[in-house]
């Protein structure tokens, strides 16, 4: 099995920073892309930012210049540095990991999500 756990959510004031982390664990043979998604009430889940095993990134236009994703392959961890947070960043943030289990096939695995609330 593959387990994905997000940490670091909480309440942050507008203009301030917050850092999220996501770690994959379990019987993992290989990892591919690791991505952050978010879902606000009444909205569809959307891609925030993603990073490949080689370090290539892609991101939503709404977070360009404010959010930065990084990856530690040895620790099977990604982080999302959220700067200049805005109320519209309020959402549940989910981590998605592409992984191949030992002796298994490639699949996508999701974490349980972590709430981020931007409010004064």
SENUSE-746081 format. One record per residue (C-alpha): residue number from 1; x, y, z. Coordinates in Angstrom, 2 decimals, padded with zeros to 5 digits. Layout:
BEGIN
<rec><nr>NUM</nr><c1>X</c1><c2>Y</c2><c3>Z</c3></rec>
...
//
This chain:
BEGIN
<rec><nr>1</nr><c1>000.00</c1><c2>000.00</c2><c3>000.00</c3></rec>
<rec><nr>2</nr><c1>000.93</c1><c2>003.63</c2><c3>-000.54</c3></rec>
<rec><nr>3</nr><c1>000.07</c1><c2>006.26</c2><c3>002.03</c3></rec>
<rec><nr>4</nr><c1>000.01</c1><c2>010.00</c2><c3>001.42</c3></rec>
<rec><nr>5</nr><c1>-000.10</c1><c2>012.45</c2><c3>004.32</c3></rec>
<rec><nr>6</nr><c1>-000.37</c1><c2>016.25</c2><c3>004.16</c3></rec>
<rec><nr>7</nr><c1>000.60</c1><c2>018.52</c2><c3>007.04</c3></rec>
<rec><nr>8</nr><c1>000.86</c1><c2>022.24</c2><c3>007.66</c3></rec>
<rec><nr>9</nr><c1>-002.61</c1><c2>023.63</c2><c3>007.06</c3></rec>
<rec><nr>10</nr><c1>-004.26</c1><c2>026.15</c2><c3>009.31</c3></rec>
<rec><nr>11</nr><c1>-005.39</c1><c2>029.74</c2><c3>009.64</c3></rec>
<rec><nr>12</nr><c1>-003.24</c1><c2>032.46</c2><c3>008.09</c3></rec>
<rec><nr>13</nr><c1>-003.80</c1><c2>036.19</c2><c3>007.75</c3></rec>
<rec><nr>14</nr><c1>-004.01</c1><c2>037.80</c2><c3>004.31</c3></rec>
<rec><nr>15</nr><c1>-000.55</c1><c2>038.67</c2><c3>003.02</c3></rec>
<rec><nr>16</nr><c1>001.17</c1><c2>036.15</c2><c3>005.29</c3></rec>
<rec><nr>17</nr><c1>002.85</c1><c2>032.84</c2><c3>004.49</c3></rec>
<rec><nr>18</nr><c1>002.10</c1><c2>029.19</c2><c3>005.12</c3></rec>
<rec><nr>19</nr><c1>003.99</c1><c2>026.01</c2><c3>004.28</c3></rec>
<rec><nr>20</nr><c1>002.40</c1><c2>022.67</c2><c3>003.44</c3></rec>
<rec><nr>21</nr><c1>004.18</c1><c2>019.33</c2><c3>003.28</c3></rec>
<rec><nr>22</nr><c1>003.23</c1><c2>016.00</c2><c3>001.74</c3></rec>
<rec><nr>23</nr><c1>005.00</c1><c2>012.70</c2><c3>002.32</c3></rec>
<rec><nr>24</nr><c1>004.46</c1><c2>009.40</c2><c3>000.58</c3></rec>
<rec><nr>25</nr><c1>005.25</c1><c2>006.16</c2><c3>002.36</c3></rec>
<rec><nr>26</nr><c1>004.65</c1><c2>002.43</c2><c3>002.11</c3></rec>
<rec><nr>27</nr><c1>005.69</c1><c2>-000.21</c2><c3>-000.40</c3></rec>
<rec><nr>28</nr><c1>006.85</c1><c2>002.23</c2><c3>-003.06</c3></rec>
<rec><nr>29</nr><c1>009.06</c1><c2>001.15</c2><c3>-005.93</c3></rec>
<rec><nr>30</nr><c1>008.98</c1><c2>004.43</c2><c3>-007.87</c3></rec>
<rec><nr>31</nr><c1>007.36</c1><c2>007.86</c2><c3>-007.80</c3></rec>
<rec><nr>32</nr><c1>006.40</c1><c2>010.07</c2><c3>-010.71</c3></rec>
<rec><nr>33</nr><c1>004.66</c1><c2>013.42</c2><c3>-010.46</c3></rec>
<rec><nr>34</nr><c1>003.65</c1><c2>014.79</c2><c3>-007.07</c3></rec>
<rec><nr>35</nr><c1>001.01</c1><c2>017.50</c2><c3>-007.13</c3></rec>
<rec><nr>36</nr><c1>-001.00</c1><c2>019.86</c2><c3>-004.96</c3></rec>
<rec><nr>37</nr><c1>-004.69</c1><c2>020.34</c2><c3>-005.65</c3></rec>
<rec><nr>38</nr><c1>-007.23</c1><c2>022.41</c2><c3>-003.80</c3></rec>
<rec><nr>39</nr><c1>-010.98</c1><c2>022.46</c2><c3>-003.49</c3></rec>
<rec><nr>40</nr><c1>-013.02</c1><c2>025.34</c2><c3>-002.13</c3></rec>
<rec><nr>41</nr><c1>-016.67</c1><c2>024.88</c2><c3>-001.10</c3></rec>
<rec><nr>42</nr><c1>-018.88</c1><c2>024.68</c2><c3>-004.17</c3></rec>
<rec><nr>43</nr><c1>-015.92</c1><c2>024.48</c2><c3>-006.54</c3></rec>
<rec><nr>44</nr><c1>-014.27</c1><c2>021.70</c2><c3>-008.47</c3></rec>
<rec><nr>45</nr><c1>-010.91</c1><c2>020.40</c2><c3>-007.33</c3></rec>
<rec><nr>46</nr><c1>-008.18</c1><c2>022.26</c2><c3>-009.21</c3></rec>
<rec><nr>47</nr><c1>-004.47</c1><c2>021.78</c2><c3>-009.76</c3></rec>
<rec><nr>48</nr><c1>-002.37</c1><c2>024.27</c2><c3>-007.82</c3></rec>
<rec><nr>49</nr><c1>001.16</c1><c2>023.17</c2><c3>-008.60</c3></rec>
<rec><nr>50</nr><c1>002.95</c1><c2>019.99</c2><c3>-009.55</c3></rec>
<rec><nr>51</nr><c1>006.51</c1><c2>018.70</c2><c3>-009.83</c3></rec>
<rec><nr>52</nr><c1>007.98</c1><c2>015.73</c2><c3>-011.67</c3></rec>
<rec><nr>53</nr><c1>010.63</c1><c2>013.38</c2><c3>-010.37</c3></rec>
<rec><nr>54</nr><c1>013.15</c1><c2>015.36</c2><c3>-012.39</c3></rec>
<rec><nr>55</nr><c1>012.06</c1><c2>018.67</c2><c3>-010.92</c3></rec>
<rec><nr>56</nr><c1>009.97</c1><c2>020.18</c2><c3>-013.72</c3></rec>
<rec><nr>57</nr><c1>007.08</c1><c2>022.20</c2><c3>-012.39</c3></rec>
<rec><nr>58</nr><c1>003.69</c1><c2>023.42</c2><c3>-013.56</c3></rec>
<rec><nr>59</nr><c1>001.32</c1><c2>025.69</c2><c3>-011.73</c3></rec>
<rec><nr>60</nr><c1>-001.99</c1><c2>027.50</c2><c3>-011.87</c3></rec>
<rec><nr>61</nr><c1>-001.91</c1><c2>031.10</c2><c3>-013.09</c3></rec>
<rec><nr>62</nr><c1>-003.63</c1><c2>032.20</c2><c3>-009.89</c3></rec>
<rec><nr>63</nr><c1>-000.62</c1><c2>031.23</c2><c3>-007.76</c3></rec>
<rec><nr>64</nr><c1>002.19</c1><c2>032.30</c2><c3>-010.11</c3></rec>
<rec><nr>65</nr><c1>004.81</c1><c2>034.28</c2><c3>-008.26</c3></rec>
<rec><nr>66</nr><c1>003.27</c1><c2>033.49</c2><c3>-004.85</c3></rec>
<rec><nr>67</nr><c1>003.47</c1><c2>029.72</c2><c3>-004.38</c3></rec>
<rec><nr>68</nr><c1>006.58</c1><c2>027.58</c2><c3>-004.83</c3></rec>
<rec><nr>69</nr><c1>006.74</c1><c2>023.80</c2><c3>-004.91</c3></rec>
<rec><nr>70</nr><c1>009.85</c1><c2>021.81</c2><c3>-004.02</c3></rec>
<rec><nr>71</nr><c1>010.66</c1><c2>018.14</c2><c3>-003.82</c3></rec>
<rec><nr>72</nr><c1>013.00</c1><c2>015.85</c2><c3>-001.90</c3></rec>
<rec><nr>73</nr><c1>013.09</c1><c2>012.52</c2><c3>-003.73</c3></rec>
<rec><nr>74</nr><c1>015.05</c1><c2>010.78</c2><c3>-000.99</c3></rec>
<rec><nr>75</nr><c1>012.39</c1><c2>011.69</c2><c3>001.58</c3></rec>
<rec><nr>76</nr><c1>009.50</c1><c2>011.18</c2><c3>-000.86</c3></rec>
<rec><nr>77</nr><c1>008.28</c1><c2>014.62</c2><c3>000.19</c3></rec>
<rec><nr>78</nr><c1>007.06</c1><c2>017.77</c2><c3>-001.49</c3></rec>
<rec><nr>79</nr><c1>006.40</c1><c2>021.12</c2><c3>000.06</c3></rec>
<rec><nr>80</nr><c1>004.27</c1><c2>024.06</c2><c3>-001.02</c3></rec>
<rec><nr>81</nr><c1>005.51</c1><c2>027.42</c2><c3>000.15</c3></rec>
<rec><nr>82</nr><c1>002.53</c1><c2>029.75</c2><c3>000.06</c3></rec>
<rec><nr>83</nr><c1>003.45</c1><c2>033.42</c2><c3>000.19</c3></rec>
<rec><nr>84</nr><c1>001.21</c1><c2>036.48</c2><c3>000.09</c3></rec>
<rec><nr>85</nr><c1>-001.82</c1><c2>034.35</c2><c3>000.86</c3></rec>
<rec><nr>86</nr><c1>-005.19</c1><c2>035.72</c2><c3>-000.23</c3></rec>
<rec><nr>87</nr><c1>-008.71</c1><c2>034.91</c2><c3>000.97</c3></rec>
<rec><nr>88</nr><c1>-009.38</c1><c2>033.15</c2><c3>-002.34</c3></rec>
<rec><nr>89</nr><c1>-006.65</c1><c2>030.65</c2><c3>-001.43</c3></rec>
<rec><nr>90</nr><c1>-008.97</c1><c2>029.28</c2><c3>001.23</c3></rec>
<rec><nr>91</nr><c1>-009.63</c1><c2>025.64</c2><c3>000.43</c3></rec>
<rec><nr>92</nr><c1>-008.84</c1><c2>022.08</c2><c3>001.37</c3></rec>
<rec><nr>93</nr><c1>-005.44</c1><c2>021.27</c2><c3>-000.12</c3></rec>
<rec><nr>94</nr><c1>-004.83</c1><c2>017.74</c2><c3>-001.34</c3></rec>
<rec><nr>95</nr><c1>-001.64</c1><c2>016.01</c2><c3>-002.35</c3></rec>
<rec><nr>96</nr><c1>-001.68</c1><c2>013.55</c2><c3>-005.25</c3></rec>
<rec><nr>97</nr><c1>001.19</c1><c2>011.17</c2><c3>-005.86</c3></rec>
<rec><nr>98</nr><c1>001.88</c1><c2>008.97</c2><c3>-008.85</c3></rec>
<rec><nr>99</nr><c1>003.45</c1><c2>005.80</c2><c3>-007.53</c3></rec>
<rec><nr>100</nr><c1>004.32</c1><c2>002.25</c2><c3>-008.49</c3></rec>
<rec><nr>101</nr><c1>004.01</c1><c2>-000.23</c2><c3>-005.68</c3></rec>
<rec><nr>102</nr><c1>006.65</c1><c2>-002.90</c2><c3>-005.33</c3></rec>
<rec><nr>103</nr><c1>005.56</c1><c2>-005.67</c2><c3>-007.65</c3></rec>
<rec><nr>104</nr><c1>002.54</c1><c2>-003.66</c2><c3>-008.70</c3></rec>
<rec><nr>105</nr><c1>001.43</c1><c2>-001.11</c2><c3>-011.26</c3></rec>
<rec><nr>106</nr><c1>001.35</c1><c2>002.67</c2><c3>-011.49</c3></rec>
<rec><nr>107</nr><c1>-001.54</c1><c2>004.45</c2><c3>-009.85</c3></rec>
<rec><nr>108</nr><c1>-002.49</c1><c2>007.78</c2><c3>-008.33</c3></rec>
<rec><nr>109</nr><c1>-002.79</c1><c2>008.14</c2><c3>-004.56</c3></rec>
<rec><nr>110</nr><c1>-004.45</c1><c2>010.99</c2><c3>-002.67</c3></rec>
<rec><nr>111</nr><c1>-003.97</c1><c2>012.31</c2><c3>000.81</c3></rec>
<rec><nr>112</nr><c1>-006.83</c1><c2>013.13</c2><c3>003.15</c3></rec>
<rec><nr>113</nr><c1>-006.44</c1><c2>016.88</c2><c3>002.64</c3></rec>
<rec><nr>114</nr><c1>-005.50</c1><c2>019.76</c2><c3>004.91</c3></rec>
<rec><nr>115</nr><c1>-007.60</c1><c2>022.87</c2><c3>005.46</c3></rec>
<rec><nr>116</nr><c1>-006.11</c1><c2>026.26</c2><c3>004.65</c3></rec>
<rec><nr>117</nr><c1>-008.09</c1><c2>029.31</c2><c3>005.73</c3></rec>
<rec><nr>118</nr><c1>-006.94</c1><c2>032.82</c2><c3>004.84</c3></rec>
<rec><nr>119</nr><c1>-008.73</c1><c2>035.34</c2><c3>006.99</c3></rec>
<rec><nr>120</nr><c1>-008.06</c1><c2>038.26</c2><c3>009.27</c3></rec>
//
